[in-house]
Amino acid sequence: MLKERARILAVTIFCLDVTLVAASFLAGYWVRDSVLPYLAPGSFRTRLYSLSEYLPLLPFALAIWGALLLLSGRYRSHRTVPLVDEAWAIIRVCAMGTALFTLLLYAARLDEQLLGDDRISRLWVLFFGVFSCLFLLTEKIALRVTSRYVRLSGFNYRTVLIVGTGPAALQIADSIHGHRYWGFRILGFLANKNCNGAAVEAPGAQIGPYPVLGEIEDLSRIVESNVIDDVIFAVHRRDLDRLEDLFLSLQEQGIRTRFAMDLFPHTRARVELEELDGIPLLSFATTPTSQLQLMAKRALDVALSTLLLLLGMPVVLGIALVIKVTSRGNVLFRQTRCGLNGRLFTVYKFRTMVEDAEERRRELLHLNEMDGPVFKLRSDPRVTFFGRFLRRFSLDELPQLWNVLRGDMSLVGPRPPIPEEVAKYQRWQRRRLAMKPGLTCLWQISGRNDVDFDRWMQLDLEYIDSWSPLLDLKILLKTIPAVLSGKGAS
């Protein structure tokens, strides 16, 4: 019954969201067609074509926004989700929706048929995106404020029974008590016996404002004699097997059951519950898992690498010609590197060394200036005169844009190591392979070869732990002055 009500509520809110997107579609048209011509001079005084010219685009817009809203997970219970997180999710959905809608118009060659003669206004597309964001944010804030007021007034709450009296149980109780607007009301605790059979807290005792109603064996009796919506088990993982019968009895009665999954209290991994063909899986991940954000990262990689390859083609051809004229050997240097989770791929760079550089490397190993399993030599005699110039300004890495376009690399990510270096990594250092390697990274903008190996590895892990599309953008912007300065280059 409760699940059915939740589904009905989710469908209702989704329909409301789609309706607001449609309203923002029309509001954008009205502002651009009827309001802006009277407020702004110049070309903005031009009226748009009739609304019937725009309405065929509405189903496409609703499909894009609807899919993004569903993928964002906005239709699960949000009692405990901070409002700021939900607001940022809506902003991301609307920004990506506007971008995809614009791309759709161009992909369908509407830029020639309609946009070319201003039949479809670019400014209207912007207004549409802005209004969709404003309308959806207003709706979410209104729903959140209304639901919190209702819960604080004593309505629409869920009664919770906590099994366990240990630190995890107390932490759960404190969180619920400190967030009354979540709509949970604690009935009390049930004491769990430890391995010696002694009760941690005796029945009748008080833990804060809440009573210990009994021991875990009393669960069935307490559930039958009280109104209980949720039971939260905050017990040790060794106790889970003996609680199976109690869990099944709660399931038979339709009572929602939750487990405080503090299985590995010392882990830093994010925990997610997934499903594989009906089998629930508890996933631990120390890398980004948001498919929407990772898709946005890949879209940025493809768009920027394509643009840079096209714009930089004269530079690429000029560099290739100079390399061919000034030194003997191939223009491109190919090397096997380790990519995502150790996948091997061929990286492409402009050759900056003499032809037999790899054979001469052993002779120079004793001059290595970098600690750890990596070889760096500031005044490497194998580097050609023109190669030193290319390395100083990272121009030798331009061919790696092809690796980015192929999907072997990303614009931003840990630098790709060679397999021989990875074989010497300590265990904690291998986690840097958990994200796709990139052209630039925190190490690149922090001094490159002036940074020791351990700090280099720590910077890569900091990037993985704090990754976001905004961080990628910041690194890309900081890479430009770092490359132009040539700081730390060898």
N, C-alpha and C positions, 0 to 999 in steps of 0.2 A: 504493500500500500504506500509506504513512504517513498520507495523507489519510483513508483508510478507517479506520485505527486511531484517528485524531483524532475522526472522526465517532462511532465506537462509544463512545469515552470520553465525548464530549459528551452523547450520548444517555443513557449510564449515569448520569452526574452529574445530568442533568436529572430522570431517573426517581427518583434518590435524593432530590433536592430536593423533588419533588412528594410523595414518601412522607413526608418530614419535615413538610411542611405538613399532611398528613393526620394525622400523629401529634400535631402541635401543636393541631389541631382537637379531637382526643380528650382531650389533656392539659388543655386549657382547660376542657373539660366536667368532667373528673374533679376538678380543683382546686376549681372553683366548686361542684360538686354534693356532693363527698365530703369535701374537706379544709376549705374555708372555713367550713361550718356548725359545725365543731367548734372553730375558732380565733377566729372573730369573733362578737360578740354582735349582737342586734337582728335586722334584716331579713335579714341574711346567713345566719341559721340556716334559712331557707326552702330546702328542696331543690328542684332543678329538675325539670321534666317529664322523662319518659323519653328516653333517647338516641335512640329511633326518631323523636321529634319534631324532632330536630336533624339527623339524617343526611341528609334531603333537601337541606339547604343545602350539604353537602360538595362536590358537583360544581361548584356555583357558585364556592365558595371556591377550589377547585383550578384552575378556569378563569381566575380573576382573577390568582392568584399565578403560575400557569404563564405567562400572557401577559406579565405584568410582568417575570418572570425572563428570558424570551426577548428582550424588548425591551431589557433592560439590558445585553445583550452579555456575559453571564457565561460563555458556553460556547465562547469562543475561547481560544487559548493565553494563559495568564497567567504565563508564566515571568518576564516583566519588569515586571509590574504590581505596584506596592506593595501590601502587605497592607491598609494603612489605606484605600486607594482602594476595594479590593474590599469591605471592611467597611462603608464608607459607602454603597456601592451597595446592599448587602443591607438596610441600615437604611432607605434610601429606598424600596426595593421593599416592605418589610413595612409601613412607615407608609402608603404610598399604597394598598397592598392592603387594609389595615384600613379606611381611609377609604372606598374604593370598595365594599367589602363592606357597610359600614354604610349607605352611600347606596343600595345595591341593596335592602337590607331595607326601607328607607323608601320607595323608588320603587315597590316592589311592594305598598305599603300594608300591609306586614306589621306596621307599628307599631300599626295599629288591630286587626288580627285576632289577632296573636300578642304583639307587644311590649306592647300595651295591657294585657293581663292577665298580663304577666310570664311568658308561655309561653317566649319567647326572651329570655334574660338579656343585658342590655347589658354587664354586667361580664364575662360569658363571652366576648363579642366582643373586649373589651380583653385578656383573658387569652390568647385565641387569637392575637391579633396579637403580643403580647409573646413567647409561646412560639415562634411561627414565626420571629421574629427571633433568639431565643437558639439555637434548634436549627440554623438555617441558618448563623449565625455560627460556632457550634461546629464544624459540618461543614467550613466553608471553612477555618477555622484548622487543623483536623486534617489536611485534605487538603494544605494548604500546607506544614505542618511535615513531614508524611510525605514529600511529593515532594522537598522541599529536602534532607532527610536522605538520601534515596535518591541524589540527584544528587551531593551532597557525598561520598558513599561510592563514587562512580565508576560508578554505574549510571544508565541512562535519560538519557544525555547525547547531544548532537548535535555532530558534528565540523564545524568551520567553516573555510572557506578565504576569506581576504580579498583581493580584487583591488584593488591600489592601495597606495601607501605615503605618501600625503599626509596632511595634518592630519585629514581626515575619517576615513581608515582608522585612524590612530593613536587617535583618540577612541573609535572603535568597539571597538578592541582593549582600550583601558584600561577601558571600561565592562564588557566581558565578563570581563576579568581580575579586576575588583573585585567582581563579583557571581557567584561560582562556583556559588551555588545556583540560578542560572538554568538550569544544565545544558548550557552550551555549552563546547566545548573547541576552542581555536584550533590548527589544524594549521600555519598559517604565512601568509606574504604572497606575492603575485605583484606584481612591479614593473610599473608602467605607464609607457610612454614618453610624454614630453611632445612638444610640437609640433616641437621641433628634432631629435627622434629619439634623444635621449640618455636612458639609463635613470636614473630617479630614485634607485633603490637597486640596486646590482649583486647578481645572484644569489649566494647564499652568505653575504651579510651578515646581521647580526642586528639586529632591531628589538626592543629589550627582550629578553624571554625567547624570542621567536619568530623563526624563520629566514625569510629571503627565498628561497623555493623555486625561483624562476625568473622569467621574464618572462611577459607576458600571452599570448604565443603558445604557451607551454608548458602552457596550461590543460588541454587535452584529455589530454595525456600524464599530468599529475599526477592528474587525476580518475580515469583508468583504473588507475593504480598505487596509489591510496590509497582508504581508506574516507572518503568525504566526504558529509555530509548536506545542508549548506547552503553556498552560495557568495554572499558579499556583495560587490557591486561598489561601491567607494567611489572613483569616478572623476569627472572633469569632465563636465558635460552635453554638451560638444562631442564626447566620445568615444563616446557611446551608439550612434550610427549604425554605426560600424565594429565594434561589439561584438555586433551582431544575430546573426551566424552562431554565435558562441560561446554566446549566450543560448539559441538554438534547439537547439544540441547538448546543453546541460545539460537542457533541457526534455525532449528525447527520452529521456534517461537517467533521468528521474524525480527529478532533483536540484533541491531547492527553491532558487530564485534570488531574491535581494533586491538592491535598489538603494538606496544612501544618497542620498535625493532632496534634496540640498542645492542645488536649482536656483537659488534666489534667497537667498543667504546673509544678506542684510540685511533680509529681510522679517520682520515680527513675527506674521504670520498663522499660525493653526493649520492643519495640513495633514491632510487626510483622503482616503482612497481610497474612491471610490464606484463604482457601476456603473449604467450607463444602457443597458438592453436588451442586456446582454452586453458593452458597451463600457466599459472601465475609465476612470474620470475621476479626476484628481488635483485635489482641491478645496482652495483657500486661503480661509480665513474669519477675519475679525477680529471677528466677533460670535458670541454663543452659538449652538451648533448642536445641543445635546441636546434632541431632540424630547420626551423624557419630562419634562424640567424645564420646557420651554416650555409643554407641556400643563398642567402643574401651575400655572404662572403664570396661564394663561388661566382655569383652573378657579377660582383664587383671585379673579381679577378679576370673574368672573360672580357668584360667591357673595357677595362683599363688596359689590359695587355694587348687587346686588338687595336685600340686607339694608339697606344704608344708604338706598336710595331709599324702601323701605317705612317704615323707622323715621323717616326725615327728612321724610316727606310733609307733616306739619303745619307744619314749619319752612319748607319750600318754598312752601306755599300762603300762609303768613304774609308771607314776603318778597315774593312776587308781588303780594299785595294792597297792601303799603306802597309798592312801586315804582309801581304803577298810580295810587295816590292822591297821591303826593308829586311826581311829574314826568310830563310829557307824553311819549308814545311807547310803543313796544312793551315788554313785560315782559322778553322774551328778546332778547339780542344774538347775532346769527349772523355768523360770519366764516369765510372759507375759510382753512384751515391745511394745512400739509404734514405728512403722516403717515409711515408706514413706507416708506423708500426714495423719498420724495417724492410718495407718493400723496396726492391732494387730497381733503379731506373738510370738512364743515361742523361747526364747533365751536359749542357752545351755552354761553352764560353769562348770568347775570342782568345786565341793563343797569345800568351804574353811571355812565354819562355822559349828557349832554344829547342830545337827539334828533339834532342836526346835528353830532355830534362828529367824524365822519370828514371832513366838509367843512372843519372848522376846524383840522384837524391840520397842514396846510401852514403856517398862520400861526404855529405853535408849534415848528416843526422846529429853529429856531435856538436854542431853549432846551433841547434834548435833553441830558440829564445822563449818558447811557450812551454809552461809546465803542463803535465797531463798528456793524454794520448793524442796529441795533435802537433803537426809540424808547421812552425811559422818562423821565417827568417827575414828580418827587416831589409837587409842588404843582400838579398839572394843573388849570387852571381849568374844564375841561370836566366834571370829576367832580362829581356831585351830593353833597349833604350825606349822604344815606343811602348813596349809592354808596361814599363814603369809608369808612364803617363796614363795608360788605360786603367791600371790598378788604382792609381791615386784618386781618380774620379769615378771608379767603379764602372767604367764604360765596357770593361771586358765581360761584364755580366749581362749585357743587353740581349744576347741570344737566349738567356734563360727565360725571357718573356715567352718564348715558344714552349718551354717546359710548363709555364703557368697556363698557357692556353690549352695544352694537352691534358692538364690536370695532375701532372706529377708534382707540381709545386703550387704555392700560393704567392701573392704579392708580399704578404706579411706572415712570418713564421720563423721558427728556429732554422738556422742555416743547415743545409744538408751535409752530413758527414760521410766520409768514405767508410766502407765495411771494416777495414783494418782498425780504424779508430773506435768504432762501435764495439768491436770485440774486446777492447780494453776498458770499456766503461765500467764504473761501479754501478750497482743495481739502481740507485736513486737517480743516476744520470741518464739511464735508458728511458725515463719518462718523457724526455724531450722529443722522443720519436712519436709520441702519442698524438701530435698534431702535424699536419702537412707542412713540410719545410717551405721556407719563403725566401724571397729576394732580399728582404730587409727585416730587421727585428730589433729588440731592445739593445742587443749587443752592438748592432750596427750603428746605433745613434748614441752609444755610451763610450765610444773610444776605440771600438774594434780591437786591434792588436795591442792596445794599451791596457786592456782588461785581462786579468789572469784567467786560467781555464776554469777554476771552480766558480768564480764570479760569473763567468760566461754561462755556465750551466745553470746557475741560480737565476740569472736574468731570464733564461728561456723558460724555466719553471714558473717564475713570476708571471710571465706573459700568458702561459697556459692557464694558471689559476685565476687570473683576473681578466681573461679575454672577453672582449665585446667588440661589435662593429665599430663603436666609437674609439676604442683603443687602437684598432687597425688604422683608422683615419688619422689619429694623432701621430702614430709612428710614421705613416707615409709622409705627412707634412714635415715632421722633424728630420726625415731622411734627406730631404733636399739640401738644407744648409749643412748637414753632416757630410754629405758627399762632396759638396762644393768646397768645403774647408779642407778635405783630404785628411782630416785628423785620424790618426791610428792606422792609416793605410800602409801597406808594405809593397 
